[in-house]
Amino acid sequence: MKKILLVSLASLSLAACFNSAKDTKQPAQNQSSSQQTSSQKPAQSKQNSQAKQESQAKSEAAKRSTSQAEASSKAKEAQASHAAKQSKETEAALASSRAQADKETAASKSQAAKKASQASQSEAKKQAEAKSKSVAAAKSKSEDQAKKAAEASKASKQAAKPSQESKTKQKEVQASVRDYYPLTKNYEAYFTGDGGEFSSFSRVYDFISGNFVQMRSNNTGTSTMEIVRVTDQSVDLITQQPEFYVRENYIDRRKKDPVIKSYLKAPLKVGHKWQDGEEVREITQLDAPVSLPNGQEAQAIEVTCTTPNGVSRAYFAPGYGLVKELTVLGEDYPDATASLTSLETDGWEEKLTISQVDDANPDALVKPVEIKIPVQTNTVMRQEFEKILSGQTGLQELLPAGTKINALYSNGMDTSGVHADFSPEIENIRGETAVQSNYRAIFKTLADYYQASSAYFTVNNKPLEVDQVGPLDQPIDVSQW
């Protein structure tokens, strides 16, 4: 223990001596270092100043570089902004330009379309005008037919309406009988036949006076004249003459004749019957469909006629009259029909044979010349022959200037004789040759038209006096001239 304690004390003493020596040496070193530092201060200060200046210069340069970089960046940003602005403006301008171009293109297309439309309309208008002109004549000619068609449609609708007697299932039309048999001026019709050799026929209205019509129906060269009276109550046949080929008005002479038969009779209802001799007629339909010449359809009244010899049917359409006939020929034969296929109302032509002086053949004296003249309802043949024989139509002047035909008529419906009364100027025909040729041509022309074997030729109702011959015996034998 004492040894350990002695050792420890010795160690502590030694350490104290060592620390004392160290402390003595340290001030000397510090003094030396201080002297060295003091000698280096001026040089270091100069270096520090230069370094500071360099640092400041670098700092200034860095600032300038930064400023320039910022300025350059701002300039670039400005340029970029300007470029973007210009780009936007350019795009806007382009968009505006495209919009304007599209607008102009649309306007151009619209204008072109408008011009094309105008051109098309102009062309259509021209075509319409051309078509209008091309059908003007036909339209003028068919005005009456169109009017009739309208009347037909109206009357057909009336015909289709049930009457107050519908409770008894009886139909009746309220239209007048006249509506189903109009007296149409200048009526010229053609009925096309089917199933019978003589079914086809033509018909003209030669004369209309009041509620009477005188007509001629021609069937394969055979002409029949009829006078029909039309009232609100009936269509009555009062005169009928077969083999009748002339235009001569018999209405006033025959209008009081008794009724032969009634083609149509009121009341206009299904089941209504009437009898004429052996013929029994009955209204069997009020709305029978029929075709009209203008291509339209109408509802017609069907009248069935029963006789001991068979059955026939007649169809009457409003505004037209008779439009169809049907004859039942029996089980072994087809029905024969005649349907209205043509109806004109502007007149027709008549064929005439006119005798002319034959200068090239003295023995024959006269020769026949065929002509056609336009006629209408109520055309008076006396006036037509006066014009023809006076040379007004381009033929020979057979009558002396100023000669009038006062009267011209047959002595009966069989036209076996004719009477012509002249004004005194006819007696100015003088000279043997003129007497033989001119008188013969005049007499033969009139007698041939009436198919007369005898004739009365007078001057103011007195016997005609012929130069070098004297008064002619009446009647005259035309064959002797």
C-alpha positions as CSV (number, residue, x, y, z in Angstrom):
1,M,0.0,0.0,0.0
2,K,2.8,2.5,0.9
3,K,4.6,1.5,-2.3
4,I,1.5,2.2,-4.3
5,L,1.0,5.5,-2.7
6,L,4.7,6.5,-3.2
7,V,4.5,5.6,-6.8
8,S,1.4,7.7,-7.3
9,L,3.0,10.7,-5.7
10,A,6.1,10.4,-7.8
11,S,3.9,10.3,-10.9
12,L,2.1,13.4,-9.9
13,S,5.3,15.3,-9.3
14,L,6.7,14.3,-12.6
15,A,3.6,15.4,-14.5
16,A,3.7,18.7,-12.8
17,C,7.3,19.3,-13.9
18,F,6.4,18.4,-17.5
19,N,3.4,20.8,-17.6
20,S,5.6,23.6,-16.3
21,A,8.2,23.2,-18.9
22,K,5.4,23.1,-21.6
23,D,3.9,26.3,-20.4
24,T,7.3,28.1,-20.5
25,K,7.9,27.0,-24.2
26,Q,4.4,28.1,-25.4
27,P,4.7,31.8,-24.9
28,A,7.9,31.8,-26.9
29,Q,6.2,30.1,-29.8
30,N,3.2,32.5,-29.6
31,Q,5.6,35.4,-29.7
32,S,7.3,34.1,-32.7
33,S,4.0,33.5,-34.5
34,S,2.8,36.9,-33.7
35,Q,5.9,38.5,-35.2
36,Q,5.6,36.5,-38.3
37,T,1.9,37.4,-38.6
38,S,2.7,41.1,-38.1
39,S,5.2,41.0,-40.9
40,Q,2.8,39.4,-43.3
41,K,-0.2,41.7,-42.8
42,P,0.6,44.4,-45.4
43,A,1.0,41.9,-48.2
44,Q,-2.0,40.0,-47.1
45,S,-4.1,43.1,-46.9
46,K,-3.1,44.0,-50.4
47,Q,-4.0,40.6,-51.6
48,N,-7.2,40.8,-49.8
49,S,-8.0,44.1,-51.4
50,Q,-7.2,42.8,-54.9
51,A,-9.2,39.7,-54.1
52,K,-12.0,41.9,-53.0
53,Q,-11.8,44.0,-56.1
54,E,-11.7,40.9,-58.3
55,S,-14.6,39.5,-56.3
56,Q,-16.5,42.7,-56.8
57,A,-15.6,42.8,-60.5
58,K,-16.7,39.2,-60.8
59,S,-19.8,40.0,-58.9
60,E,-20.5,43.0,-61.1
61,A,-19.7,40.9,-64.2
62,A,-22.0,38.2,-62.8
63,K,-24.7,40.8,-62.1
64,R,-24.2,42.2,-65.6
65,S,-24.3,38.7,-67.0
66,T,-27.4,38.0,-65.0
67,S,-28.9,41.3,-66.0
68,Q,-28.1,40.6,-69.7
69,A,-29.4,37.1,-69.3
70,E,-32.6,38.4,-67.8
71,A,-32.8,41.1,-70.5
72,S,-32.2,38.5,-73.1
73,S,-34.7,36.2,-71.5
74,K,-37.3,39.0,-71.4
75,A,-36.5,40.0,-75.0
76,K,-37.0,36.4,-76.0
77,E,-40.1,36.2,-74.0
78,A,-41.3,39.4,-75.6
79,Q,-40.3,38.1,-79.0
80,A,-42.1,34.8,-78.2
81,S,-45.1,36.7,-77.0
82,H,-45.1,38.9,-80.1
83,A,-44.6,35.8,-82.3
84,A,-47.4,34.1,-80.5
85,K,-49.6,37.2,-80.9
86,Q,-48.7,37.4,-84.6
87,S,-49.4,33.7,-84.9
88,K,-52.7,34.1,-83.3
89,E,-53.4,37.1,-85.5
90,T,-52.3,35.2,-88.5
91,E,-54.5,32.3,-87.5
92,A,-57.4,34.6,-86.9
93,A,-56.8,36.3,-90.3
94,L,-56.6,32.9,-92.0
95,A,-59.7,31.8,-90.2
96,S,-61.4,35.0,-91.3
97,S,-60.1,34.5,-94.8
98,R,-61.4,30.9,-94.8
99,A,-64.7,32.1,-93.4
100,Q,-64.9,34.8,-96.1
101,A,-63.9,32.3,-98.8
102,D,-66.5,29.9,-97.5
103,K,-69.1,32.6,-97.4
104,E,-68.1,33.7,-100.9
105,T,-68.2,30.1,-102.1
106,A,-71.6,29.6,-100.5
107,A,-72.8,32.9,-102.1
108,S,-71.4,31.8,-105.4
109,K,-73.0,28.4,-105.1
110,S,-76.3,30.1,-104.1
111,Q,-76.0,32.5,-107.0
112,A,-75.2,29.7,-109.3
113,A,-78.1,27.7,-107.9
114,K,-80.3,30.7,-108.2
115,K,-79.3,31.2,-111.8
116,A,-79.8,27.6,-112.5
117,S,-83.2,27.7,-110.9
118,Q,-84.0,30.9,-112.9
119,A,-82.8,29.2,-116.0
120,S,-84.8,26.1,-115.2
121,Q,-87.8,28.2,-114.4
122,S,-87.3,30.1,-117.6
123,E,-87.0,26.9,-119.6
124,A,-90.0,25.4,-117.8
125,K,-91.9,28.6,-118.6
126,K,-90.9,28.4,-122.2
127,Q,-91.9,24.8,-122.4
128,A,-95.2,25.7,-120.6
129,E,-95.8,28.5,-123.0
130,A,-95.0,26.3,-126.0
131,K,-97.2,23.6,-124.6
132,S,-99.9,26.2,-123.9
133,K,-99.7,27.4,-127.4
134,S,-99.7,23.9,-128.8
135,V,-102.9,23.0,-127.0
136,A,-104.6,26.4,-127.4
137,A,-106.6,25.3,-130.5
138,A,-107.5,22.0,-128.9
139,K,-108.4,23.8,-125.6
140,S,-110.7,26.3,-127.5
141,K,-112.2,23.4,-129.4
142,S,-112.9,21.4,-126.2
143,E,-114.3,24.2,-124.0
144,D,-117.9,23.1,-124.5
145,Q,-116.8,19.5,-123.7
146,A,-115.1,20.7,-120.6
147,K,-118.2,22.6,-119.6
148,K,-120.3,19.5,-120.3
149,A,-117.9,17.4,-118.2
150,A,-118.3,19.8,-115.3
151,E,-122.0,19.7,-115.7
152,A,-121.8,16.0,-116.0
153,S,-119.8,15.7,-112.8
154,K,-122.2,17.9,-110.9
155,A,-125.3,16.1,-112.2
156,S,-123.7,12.8,-111.6
157,K,-123.1,13.7,-107.9
158,Q,-126.7,14.8,-107.7
159,A,-127.7,11.5,-109.3
160,A,-125.6,9.6,-106.8
161,K,-127.5,11.2,-103.8
162,P,-130.4,9.2,-102.4
163,S,-133.7,11.0,-102.4
164,Q,-136.1,11.5,-99.6
165,E,-137.5,8.1,-100.5
166,S,-134.4,6.3,-99.3
167,K,-136.5,4.6,-96.6
168,T,-138.1,2.6,-99.3
169,K,-134.7,1.9,-100.9
170,Q,-135.7,3.8,-104.0
171,K,-133.2,6.1,-105.6
172,E,-134.1,9.3,-107.3
173,V,-132.1,12.1,-108.8
174,Q,-133.3,15.6,-108.4
175,A,-131.9,16.9,-111.7
176,S,-134.2,17.7,-114.6
177,V,-134.7,15.4,-117.5
178,R,-133.2,18.2,-119.6
179,D,-129.8,17.7,-117.9
180,Y,-129.7,14.2,-119.3
181,Y,-130.5,15.3,-122.9
182,P,-129.1,18.8,-123.6
183,L,-129.8,20.5,-126.8
184,T,-126.2,21.2,-127.8
185,K,-125.6,23.5,-130.8
186,N,-123.3,22.2,-133.5
187,Y,-123.6,18.7,-132.0
188,E,-121.6,16.1,-134.1
189,A,-121.1,12.8,-132.4
190,Y,-119.8,9.4,-133.4
191,F,-120.7,6.1,-131.6
192,T,-118.3,3.2,-132.0
193,G,-120.0,-0.1,-132.3
194,D,-118.9,-3.5,-131.0
195,G,-120.5,-6.9,-131.4
196,G,-122.8,-6.0,-134.3
197,E,-122.2,-5.3,-137.9
198,F,-124.4,-2.1,-137.9
199,S,-123.7,-0.9,-134.4
200,S,-121.6,2.2,-135.3
201,F,-123.3,5.4,-136.3
202,S,-122.9,9.1,-136.5
203,R,-125.3,11.8,-135.4
204,V,-125.7,15.5,-136.1
205,Y,-128.2,18.1,-134.8
206,D,-129.3,19.9,-138.0
207,F,-131.8,22.2,-136.3
208,I,-132.7,23.4,-132.8
209,S,-135.9,25.4,-132.2
210,G,-137.1,26.0,-128.7
211,N,-137.2,22.7,-127.0
212,F,-137.1,20.7,-130.2
213,V,-134.2,19.2,-132.0
214,Q,-134.1,17.7,-135.5
215,M,-131.2,15.2,-135.9
216,R,-129.9,12.9,-138.5
217,S,-128.3,9.5,-137.6
218,N,-126.2,7.8,-140.3
219,N,-125.6,4.0,-140.0
220,T,-123.5,2.5,-142.8
221,G,-124.8,4.9,-145.4
222,T,-128.4,4.9,-144.3
223,S,-129.7,8.2,-142.8
224,T,-132.6,8.5,-140.5
225,M,-134.2,11.8,-139.4
226,E,-135.8,12.3,-136.0
227,I,-137.5,15.2,-134.3
228,V,-137.3,15.0,-130.5
229,R,-139.0,17.2,-127.9
230,V,-137.1,17.7,-124.6
231,T,-138.8,19.1,-121.5
232,D,-138.2,18.9,-117.8
233,Q,-140.5,15.8,-117.7
234,S,-139.6,13.7,-120.7
235,V,-137.6,13.2,-123.9
236,D,-140.2,12.4,-126.6
237,L,-139.8,11.2,-130.2
238,I,-142.5,12.9,-132.3
239,T,-141.2,12.4,-135.9
240,Q,-139.0,9.7,-137.5
241,Q,-138.2,9.4,-141.2
242,P,-135.8,6.8,-142.6
243,E,-133.8,7.4,-145.8
244,F,-133.6,11.1,-145.2
245,Y,-130.5,12.8,-146.6
246,V,-131.1,16.5,-146.8
247,R,-130.9,19.5,-144.4
248,E,-134.4,20.9,-144.3
249,N,-136.1,22.1,-141.2
250,Y,-139.3,20.2,-140.4
251,I,-139.8,21.2,-136.8
252,D,-142.5,23.8,-137.3
253,R,-144.4,21.5,-139.6
254,R,-144.3,18.5,-137.3
255,K,-143.9,19.8,-133.7
256,K,-147.6,19.1,-133.0
257,D,-147.4,15.4,-134.0
258,P,-148.3,12.9,-131.3
259,V,-145.6,11.2,-129.3
260,I,-144.2,8.0,-130.8
261,K,-142.1,7.0,-127.8
262,S,-140.4,8.5,-124.8
263,Y,-136.7,7.8,-124.4
264,L,-136.6,9.1,-120.8
265,K,-139.3,10.2,-118.4
266,A,-139.6,11.7,-114.9
267,P,-139.5,10.9,-112.1
268,L,-135.9,9.8,-112.5
269,K,-135.9,7.0,-110.0
270,V,-135.1,3.3,-110.1
271,G,-138.2,1.2,-110.9
272,H,-140.0,4.0,-112.8
273,K,-141.8,2.4,-115.8
274,W,-143.7,3.6,-118.9
275,Q,-145.0,1.9,-122.0
276,D,-145.1,3.0,-125.6
277,G,-147.0,0.4,-127.7
278,E,-145.3,-2.9,-127.3
279,E,-142.2,-1.3,-125.8
280,V,-141.9,-1.2,-122.0
281,R,-139.2,1.0,-120.6
282,E,-137.9,1.1,-117.0
283,I,-135.2,3.1,-115.2
284,T,-133.0,0.3,-113.8
285,Q,-129.9,2.3,-112.7
286,L,-129.1,5.9,-111.8
287,D,-125.4,5.5,-111.4
288,A,-124.3,3.2,-114.2
289,P,-120.6,3.9,-114.9
290,V,-119.9,5.1,-118.4
291,S,-116.8,6.4,-120.2
292,L,-116.9,9.9,-121.9
293,P,-115.1,11.1,-125.0
294,N,-112.8,13.3,-122.9
295,G,-111.5,10.2,-121.0
296,Q,-113.5,10.9,-117.8
297,E,-116.2,8.8,-116.3
298,A,-119.7,9.7,-115.4
299,Q,-122.7,8.1,-113.7
300,A,-125.5,7.5,-116.2
301,I,-129.2,6.7,-116.0
302,E,-129.8,3.2,-117.5
303,V,-133.1,2.7,-119.2
304,T,-134.0,-0.9,-120.1
305,C,-136.4,-1.4,-123.0
306,T,-138.2,-4.7,-123.3
307,T,-140.0,-5.7,-126.5
308,P,-141.4,-9.0,-127.9
309,N,-138.2,-9.2,-130.0
310,G,-135.7,-8.7,-127.2
311,V,-134.0,-6.4,-124.7
312,S,-132.0,-3.2,-125.2
313,R,-130.5,-0.6,-122.8
314,A,-129.8,3.1,-123.3
315,Y,-127.5,5.2,-121.1
316,F,-128.0,8.9,-120.6
317,A,-125.2,11.0,-119.0
318,P,-125.8,14.6,-117.6
319,G,-124.4,17.2,-120.0
320,Y,-124.1,14.7,-122.9
321,G,-127.4,12.9,-123.5
322,L,-127.1,9.5,-125.0
323,V,-123.7,8.0,-124.4
324,K,-124.3,4.3,-125.0
325,E,-126.7,1.8,-126.4
326,L,-126.7,-2.0,-125.7
327,T,-128.7,-4.6,-127.5
328,V,-129.0,-8.1,-126.1
329,L,-128.9,-10.5,-129.0
330,G,-129.4,-13.7,-127.1
331,E,-127.3,-16.5,-125.6
332,D,-125.7,-17.5,-128.9
333,Y,-124.5,-14.0,-129.7
334,P,-122.5,-11.3,-127.8
335,D,-124.3,-8.1,-126.9
336,A,-124.0,-5.4,-129.5
337,T,-123.0,-2.0,-128.1
338,A,-122.5,1.5,-129.5
339,S,-120.5,3.9,-127.3
340,L,-120.0,7.7,-127.7
341,T,-116.3,8.1,-128.6
342,S,-116.3,11.5,-130.3
343,L,-118.2,14.7,-129.7
344,E,-117.5,17.9,-131.6
345,T,-119.3,21.2,-131.3
346,D,-117.8,23.4,-134.0
347,G,-119.7,22.2,-137.0
348,W,-119.1,19.7,-139.7
349,E,-118.9,19.4,-143.5
350,E,-121.6,18.4,-146.0
351,K,-120.9,16.8,-149.4
352,L,-122.8,18.3,-152.3
353,T,-123.0,17.5,-156.0
354,I,-123.2,20.7,-158.1
355,S,-123.9,20.6,-161.9
356,Q,-121.7,22.8,-164.0
357,V,-122.0,23.7,-167.7
358,D,-119.8,21.4,-169.7
359,D,-118.3,23.6,-172.5
360,A,-116.2,20.7,-173.7
361,N,-119.1,18.4,-174.3
362,P,-122.1,20.2,-175.9
363,D,-124.2,17.1,-176.1
364,A,-124.0,16.5,-172.3
365,L,-124.5,20.2,-171.5
366,V,-123.7,19.7,-167.8
367,K,-121.3,17.7,-165.6
368,P,-121.3,16.9,-161.9
369,V,-118.7,18.4,-159.5
370,E,-118.3,17.2,-155.9
371,I,-117.7,19.8,-153.2
372,K,-117.8,20.1,-149.4
373,I,-119.2,23.0,-147.5
374,P,-119.0,23.8,-143.8
375,V,-122.3,23.7,-142.0
376,Q,-123.6,24.1,-138.4
377,T,-126.8,23.7,-136.5
378,N,-129.5,25.9,-138.2
379,T,-127.5,26.4,-141.4
380,V,-130.1,27.2,-144.1
381,M,-129.4,25.4,-147.4
382,R,-131.4,27.9,-149.4
383,Q,-128.7,30.5,-148.6
384,E,-125.9,28.1,-149.3
385,F,-127.2,27.2,-152.7
386,E,-127.7,30.9,-153.5
387,K,-124.0,31.5,-152.9
388,I,-122.9,28.4,-154.8
389,L,-125.1,29.1,-157.9
390,S,-124.1,32.8,-157.9
391,G,-120.4,31.8,-158.2
392,Q,-119.5,33.1,-154.8
393,T,-117.6,29.9,-153.8
394,G,-115.4,29.7,-156.9
395,L,-117.7,27.7,-159.2
396,Q,-119.5,28.9,-162.3
397,E,-121.9,31.8,-162.1
398,L,-125.1,30.1,-163.1
399,L,-127.6,32.6,-161.7
400,P,-127.7,36.1,-163.2
401,A,-126.4,38.9,-160.9
402,G,-128.8,39.9,-158.1
403,T,-130.8,36.7,-158.3
404,K,-132.2,35.6,-154.9
405,I,-133.6,32.2,-153.9
406,N,-136.8,33.2,-152.0
407,A,-137.7,29.7,-150.9
408,L,-136.4,26.2,-151.2
409,Y,-138.1,23.2,-149.7
410,S,-139.3,19.7,-150.4
411,N,-143.0,18.8,-150.8
412,G,-142.8,16.1,-148.1
413,M,-140.4,14.2,-146.0
414,D,-140.0,11.6,-148.7
415,T,-138.5,14.5,-150.7
416,S,-140.0,13.2,-154.0
417,G,-140.5,16.7,-155.1
418,V,-138.8,20.1,-154.5
419,H,-140.0,23.7,-154.8
420,A,-137.7,26.6,-155.5
421,D,-138.9,30.2,-155.8
422,F,-136.6,32.8,-157.4
423,S,-136.5,36.6,-157.7
424,P,-137.2,38.0,-161.2
425,E,-133.5,38.4,-162.1
426,I,-133.4,34.7,-163.0
427,E,-135.4,35.4,-166.1
428,N,-132.4,37.3,-167.4
429,I,-130.9,34.0,-168.6
430,R,-131.3,34.4,-172.4
431,G,-130.2,32.7,-175.5
432,E,-130.8,29.2,-176.6
433,T,-127.4,27.8,-175.4
434,A,-127.7,29.6,-172.0
435,V,-131.3,28.5,-171.5
436,Q,-130.4,24.9,-172.2
437,S,-127.2,24.8,-170.2
438,N,-127.7,27.2,-167.2
439,Y,-131.2,26.3,-166.4
440,R,-130.4,22.6,-166.7
441,A,-127.4,23.0,-164.3
442,I,-129.6,24.9,-161.8
443,F,-132.5,22.6,-161.9
444,K,-130.4,19.4,-161.8
445,T,-128.4,20.7,-158.8
446,L,-131.4,21.4,-156.7
447,A,-133.3,18.2,-157.8
448,D,-130.3,16.0,-157.1
449,Y,-129.8,17.3,-153.6
450,Y,-133.4,16.5,-152.7
451,Q,-133.4,13.4,-154.8
452,A,-136.6,14.7,-156.4
453,S,-138.1,13.4,-159.6
454,S,-140.2,16.5,-160.0
455,A,-139.7,20.1,-159.2
456,Y,-141.6,23.4,-159.0
457,F,-139.6,26.4,-160.1
458,T,-141.4,29.8,-159.8
459,V,-140.7,33.5,-159.7
460,N,-142.4,35.2,-156.9
461,N,-144.7,32.2,-156.7
462,K,-145.7,32.4,-160.4
463,P,-144.5,30.0,-163.1
464,L,-141.0,30.7,-164.3
465,E,-140.9,32.1,-167.8
466,V,-138.0,31.0,-169.9
467,D,-136.6,32.9,-172.8
468,Q,-137.9,31.5,-176.2
469,V,-139.9,29.0,-174.2
470,G,-142.4,30.9,-172.1
471,P,-144.0,29.9,-168.8
472,L,-142.9,26.4,-167.7
473,D,-145.5,23.8,-166.9
474,Q,-145.5,22.9,-163.2
475,P,-144.3,20.5,-161.9
476,I,-141.2,20.3,-164.1
477,D,-140.0,16.9,-165.2
478,V,-136.3,17.4,-164.3
479,S,-135.2,14.5,-166.5
480,Q,-136.4,16.4,-169.5
481,W,-133.8,19.1,-168.9
